């Protein structure tokens, strides 16, 4: 079945997926992954919960957050969780559909806060596994570009790659979004 949703994907047809317990949506920067993940949430009639991981440290990020808020609309319960995504998931119920956007900013926040990335990653995976809501996690694919020229950036890229692999392994459905086009990598349409 196909859903035409010009808000989520420009003029492209978006495959309507049966939403699984855990859907992982990955793609490059500005690939359309967040809009696609939002469209999956809108396919349900459940109350929508948005777990926001971004922190607005400058005008550019404030503008990006405002754009995402306008794109989603007002009928979401938003949980600000730049560091405590697992705790935010624990507040969700089986009646909800949850969008965590995004694992990339969350991991970056953890790295800059000098947190234990493996322990926090394991806690996130555990929270997803025990969350009674349907969960969608958005993340950036960071391993297809140039090797970063500094140690911190390489540490982040490697940690993000490991986290993305763990999220994909646990997910029922994995969708990669490329130029606004969702490609199902794991699961059924």
HELIX and SHEET records of a PDB file:
HELIX    1   1 UNK A    6  UNK A    9  1                                   4    
HELIX    2   2 UNK A   33  UNK A   42  1                                  10    
HELIX    3   3 UNK A   59  UNK A   72  1                                  14    
HELIX    4   4 UNK A   85  UNK A   89  1                                   5    
HELIX    5   5 UNK A  103  UNK A  112  1                                  10    
HELIX    6   6 UNK A  117  UNK A  130  1                                  14    
HELIX    7   7 UNK A  151  UNK A  170  1                                  20    
SHEET    1   A 2 UNK A   2  UNK A   4  0                                        
SHEET    2   A 2 UNK A  13  UNK A  15 -1                                        
SHEET    1   B 7 UNK A  76  UNK A  80  0                                        
SHEET    2   B 7 UNK A  47  UNK A  52  1                                        
SHEET    3   B 7 UNK A  96  UNK A 101  1                                        
SHEET    4   B 7 UNK A 134  UNK A 140  1                                        
SHEET    5   B 7 UNK A  22  UNK A  27  1                                        
SHEET    6   B 7 UNK A 173  UNK A 178  1                                        
SHEET    7   B 7 UNK A 181  UNK A 186 -1                                        
END                                                                             
